[in-house]
């Protein structure tokens, strides 16, 4: 497992009501890494945060980690 995937999974599980429903899939391309985060419908707001603050912070950390690998990291939050 990659550090990016682990970071998203651990963070999401600590935020939601039902941590067993958290599913993280990492899709690695040539220049981009897409991380799909799936949570229950009622937990989407908790992962996004007020005015998107939590999601924005996660994306900032992921993009900084991706720069080390010279890749762009995209976080998709799905329900």
N, CA and C atoms as an extended XYZ file, in Angstrom:
237
Properties=species:S:1:pos:R:3:atomname:S:1:resname:S:1:resid:I:1 pbc="F F F"
N         0.835       -1.189        0.000 N   UNK     1
C         0.000        0.000        0.000 CA  UNK     1
C         0.878        1.250        0.000 C   UNK     1
N         0.363        2.266       -0.605 N   UNK     2
C         1.157        3.480       -0.695 CA  UNK     2
C         0.875        4.402        0.489 C   UNK     2
N         1.766        5.323        0.708 N   UNK     3
C         1.608        6.290        1.784 CA  UNK     3
C         0.402        7.184        1.542 C   UNK     3
N         0.158        7.546        0.280 N   UNK     4
C        -0.970        8.411       -0.046 CA  UNK     4
C        -2.291        7.752        0.332 C   UNK     4
N        -2.436        6.509       -0.070 N   UNK     5
C        -3.664        5.761        0.205 CA  UNK     5
C        -3.862        5.612        1.709 C   UNK     5
N        -2.790        5.256        2.414 N   UNK     6
C        -2.859        5.072        3.863 CA  UNK     6
C        -3.259        6.363        4.566 C   UNK     6
N        -2.677        7.480        4.149 N   UNK     7
C        -2.991        8.769        4.757 CA  UNK     7
C        -4.473        9.090        4.627 C   UNK     7
N        -5.016        8.912        3.425 N   UNK     8
C        -6.434        9.208        3.188 CA  UNK     8
C        -7.317        8.270        4.008 C   UNK     8
N        -6.970        6.994        4.025 N   UNK     9
C        -7.786        6.003        4.733 CA  UNK     9
C        -7.808        6.269        6.243 C   UNK     9
N        -6.655        6.498        6.835 N   UNK    10
C        -6.576        6.743        8.275 CA  UNK    10
C        -7.320        8.026        8.646 C   UNK    10
N        -7.133        9.068        7.857 N   UNK    11
C        -7.802       10.342        8.126 CA  UNK    11
C        -9.316       10.197        8.017 C   UNK    11
N        -9.784        9.558        6.954 N   UNK    12
C       -11.225        9.402        6.750 CA  UNK    12
C       -11.852        8.552        7.856 C   UNK    12
N       -11.188        7.473        8.230 N   UNK    13
C       -11.737        6.602        9.274 CA  UNK    13
C       -11.845        7.321       10.610 C   UNK    13
N       -10.959        8.269       10.863 N   UNK    14
C       -11.022        8.999       12.127 CA  UNK    14
C       -12.125       10.062       12.117 C   UNK    14
N       -12.623       10.433       10.943 N   UNK    15
C       -13.629       11.487       10.844 CA  UNK    15
C       -15.066       10.975       10.795 C   UNK    15
N       -15.284        9.805       10.224 N   UNK    16
C       -16.657        9.338        9.956 CA  UNK    16
C       -17.251        8.556       11.121 C   UNK    16
N       -18.586        8.393       11.086 N   UNK    17
C       -19.294        7.616       12.103 CA  UNK    17
C       -19.118        6.119       11.889 C   UNK    17
N       -19.048        5.698       10.615 N   UNK    18
C       -18.929        4.279       10.294 CA  UNK    18
C       -17.598        4.017        9.572 C   UNK    18
N       -16.519        3.804       10.333 N   UNK    19
C       -15.204        3.613        9.691 CA  UNK    19
C       -15.105        2.359        8.831 C   UNK    19
N       -15.972        1.368        9.076 N   UNK    20
C       -15.930        0.142        8.274 CA  UNK    20
C       -16.399        0.374        6.843 C   UNK    20
N       -17.137        1.456        6.598 N   UNK    21
C       -17.664        1.743        5.270 CA  UNK    21
C       -16.674        2.546        4.414 C   UNK    21
N       -15.542        2.922        4.990 N   UNK    22
C       -14.553        3.706        4.242 CA  UNK    22
C       -13.807        2.790        3.278 C   UNK    22
N       -13.740        3.219        2.009 N   UNK    23
C       -13.049        2.453        0.986 CA  UNK    23
C       -12.185        3.411        0.174 C   UNK    23
N       -10.897        3.117        0.080 N   UNK    24
C        -9.969        3.981       -0.646 CA  UNK    24
C        -9.320        3.176       -1.761 C   UNK    24
N        -9.409        3.703       -2.991 N   UNK    25
C        -8.805        3.046       -4.155 CA  UNK    25
C        -7.817        4.024       -4.786 C   UNK    25
N        -6.629        3.528       -5.067 N   UNK    26
C        -5.604        4.358       -5.703 CA  UNK    26
C        -5.399        3.886       -7.136 C   UNK    26
N        -5.533        4.822       -8.076 N   UNK    27
C        -5.342        4.517       -9.493 CA  UNK    27
C        -4.147        5.337       -9.967 C   UNK    27
N        -3.071        4.637      -10.319 N   UNK    28
C        -1.847        5.345      -10.697 CA  UNK    28
C        -1.678        5.352      -12.202 C   UNK    28
N        -1.525        6.540      -12.742 N   UNK    29
C        -1.261        6.701      -14.159 CA  UNK    29
C         0.173        7.138      -14.372 C   UNK    29
N         0.475        7.580      -15.593 N   UNK    30
C         1.842        7.964      -15.911 CA  UNK    30
C         2.269        9.226      -15.160 C   UNK    30
N         1.392       10.245      -15.155 N   UNK    31
C         1.726       11.514      -14.509 CA  UNK    31
C         0.756       11.883      -13.392 C   UNK    31
N        -0.274       11.084      -13.190 N   UNK    32
C        -1.310       11.420      -12.224 CA  UNK    32
C        -1.653       10.219      -11.350 C   UNK    32
N        -1.940       10.491      -10.097 N   UNK    33
C        -2.453        9.474       -9.184 CA  UNK    33
C        -3.839        9.938       -8.746 C   UNK    33
N        -4.849        9.102       -8.982 N   UNK    34
C        -6.211        9.421       -8.569 CA  UNK    34
C        -6.537        8.571       -7.352 C   UNK    34
N        -6.975        9.227       -6.291 N   UNK    35
C        -7.367        8.518       -5.079 CA  UNK    35
C        -8.870        8.710       -4.905 C   UNK    35
N        -9.594        7.589       -4.952 N   UNK    36
C       -11.047        7.623       -4.784 CA  UNK    36
C       -11.373        7.249       -3.345 C   UNK    36
N       -12.065        8.138       -2.665 N   UNK    37
C       -12.473        7.904       -1.280 CA  UNK    37
C       -13.984        7.728       -1.259 C   UNK    37
N       -14.425        6.543       -0.840 N   UNK    38
C       -15.857        6.270       -0.730 CA  UNK    38
C       -16.242        6.151        0.732 C   UNK    38
N       -17.287        6.895        1.105 N   UNK    39
C       -17.830        6.827        2.460 CA  UNK    39
C       -19.353        6.741        2.356 C   UNK    39
N       -20.016        6.452        3.478 N   UNK    40
C       -21.474        6.409        3.475 CA  UNK    40
C       -22.031        7.797        3.180 C   UNK    40
N       -23.247        7.826        2.677 N   UNK    41
C       -23.874        9.086        2.279 CA  UNK    41
C       -23.897       10.109        3.422 C   UNK    41
N       -24.203        9.655        4.626 N   UNK    42
C       -24.286       10.559        5.765 CA  UNK    42
C       -22.934       11.077        6.248 C   UNK    42
N       -21.858       10.433        5.837 N   UNK    43
C       -20.515       10.819        6.289 CA  UNK    43
C       -19.763       11.707        5.308 C   UNK    43
N       -20.341       11.964        4.150 N   UNK    44
C       -19.642       12.762        3.127 CA  UNK    44
C       -19.318       14.154        3.657 C   UNK    44
N       -20.276       14.771        4.333 N   UNK    45
C       -20.072       16.117        4.873 CA  UNK    45
C       -18.953       16.174        5.899 C   UNK    45
N       -18.806       15.099        6.667 N   UNK    46
C       -17.758       15.064        7.694 CA  UNK    46
C       -16.377       15.004        7.056 C   UNK    46
N       -16.265       14.334        5.930 N   UNK    47
C       -14.975       14.222        5.242 CA  UNK    47
C       -14.648       15.521        4.505 C   UNK    47
N       -15.670       16.184        3.989 N   UNK    48
C       -15.450       17.441        3.266 CA  UNK    48
C       -15.178       18.586        4.238 C   UNK    48
N       -15.919       18.624        5.348 N   UNK    49
C       -15.729       19.674        6.344 CA  UNK    49
C       -16.478       20.939        5.993 C   UNK    49
N       -16.513       21.863        6.947 N   UNK    50
C       -17.204       23.135        6.724 CA  UNK    50
C       -16.501       23.918        5.631 C   UNK    50
N       -17.262       24.309        4.640 N   UNK    51
C       -16.764       25.054        3.477 CA  UNK    51
C       -15.598       24.343        2.788 C   UNK    51
N       -15.555       23.002        2.913 N   UNK    52
C       -14.541       22.212        2.221 CA  UNK    52
C       -13.153       22.271        2.828 C   UNK    52
N       -13.061       22.707        4.074 N   UNK    53
C       -11.733       22.907        4.679 CA  UNK    53
C       -10.948       21.605        4.825 C   UNK    53
N       -11.608       20.547        5.296 N   UNK    54
C       -10.894       19.281        5.505 CA  UNK    54
C       -10.448       18.699        4.169 C   UNK    54
N       -11.346       18.703        3.182 N   UNK    55
C       -11.005       18.184        1.855 CA  UNK    55
C        -9.856       18.989        1.241 C   UNK    55
N        -9.902       20.309        1.400 N   UNK    56
C        -8.845       21.161        0.842 CA  UNK    56
C        -7.515       20.874        1.521 C   UNK    56
N        -7.523       20.687        2.846 N   UNK    57
C        -6.288       20.390        3.577 CA  UNK    57
C        -5.718       19.047        3.136 C   UNK    57
N        -6.594       18.048        2.991 N   UNK    58
C        -6.140       16.729        2.522 CA  UNK    58
C        -5.522       16.830        1.137 C   UNK    58
N        -6.175       17.567        0.246 N   UNK    59
C        -5.663       17.721       -1.120 CA  UNK    59
C        -4.308       18.429       -1.123 C   UNK    59
N        -4.139       19.409       -0.244 N   UNK    60
C        -2.868       20.127       -0.156 CA  UNK    60
C        -1.746       19.189        0.262 C   UNK    60
N        -2.007       18.375        1.288 N   UNK    61
C        -0.998       17.424        1.763 CA  UNK    61
C        -0.671       16.404        0.675 C   UNK    61
N        -1.722       15.889        0.011 N   UNK    62
C        -1.513       14.889       -1.041 CA  UNK    62
C        -0.709       15.456       -2.207 C   UNK    62
N        -1.003       16.698       -2.594 N   UNK    63
C        -0.271       17.267       -3.728 CA  UNK    63
C         1.195       17.504       -3.353 C   UNK    63
N         1.452       17.865       -2.099 N   UNK    64
C         2.840       18.033       -1.658 CA  UNK    64
C         3.575       16.693       -1.685 C   UNK    64
N         2.897       15.635       -1.245 N   UNK    65
C         3.509       14.304       -1.277 CA  UNK    65
C         3.709       13.833       -2.720 C   UNK    65
N         2.781       14.172       -3.594 N   UNK    66
C         2.881       13.783       -5.000 CA  UNK    66
C         4.025       14.469       -5.719 C   UNK    66
N         4.329       15.699       -5.304 N   UNK    67
C         5.430       16.428       -5.945 CA  UNK    67
C         6.759       15.713       -5.765 C   UNK    67
N         6.911       15.011       -4.658 N   UNK    68
C         8.144       14.250       -4.434 CA  UNK    68
C         8.327       13.181       -5.504 C   UNK    68
N         7.195       12.645       -6.001 N   UNK    69
C         7.232       11.608       -7.037 CA  UNK    69
C         7.055       12.196       -8.432 C   UNK    69
N         7.022       13.530       -8.528 N   UNK    70
C         6.769       14.231       -9.786 CA  UNK    70
C         5.446       13.812      -10.408 C   UNK    70
N         4.419       13.654       -9.562 N   UNK    71
C         3.089       13.280      -10.041 CA  UNK    71
C         2.050       14.207       -9.451 C   UNK    71
N         0.960       14.360      -10.187 N   UNK    72
C        -0.167       15.145       -9.735 CA  UNK    72
C        -1.116       14.210       -9.014 C   UNK    72
N        -1.611       14.610       -7.850 N   UNK    73
C        -2.507       13.755       -7.074 CA  UNK    73
C        -3.892       14.389       -7.046 C   UNK    73
N        -4.908       13.589       -7.378 N   UNK    74
C        -6.290       14.050       -7.388 CA  UNK    74
C        -7.063       13.221       -6.372 C   UNK    74
N        -7.775       13.900       -5.460 N   UNK    75
C        -8.616       13.225       -4.481 CA  UNK    75
C       -10.070       13.382       -4.890 C   UNK    75
N       -10.752       12.264       -5.094 N   UNK    76
C       -12.185       12.276       -5.416 CA  UNK    76
C       -12.936       11.695       -4.245 C   UNK    76
N       -13.886       12.470       -3.709 N   UNK    77
C       -14.693       11.996       -2.589 CA  UNK    77
C       -16.047       11.559       -3.142 C   UNK    77
N       -16.335       10.266       -2.995 N   UNK    78
C       -17.557        9.683       -3.551 CA  UNK    78
C       -18.401        9.114       -2.420 C   UNK    78
N       -19.717        8.952       -2.702 N   UNK    79
C       -20.577        8.335       -1.692 CA  UNK    79
C       -21.048        6.984       -2.137 C   UNK    79
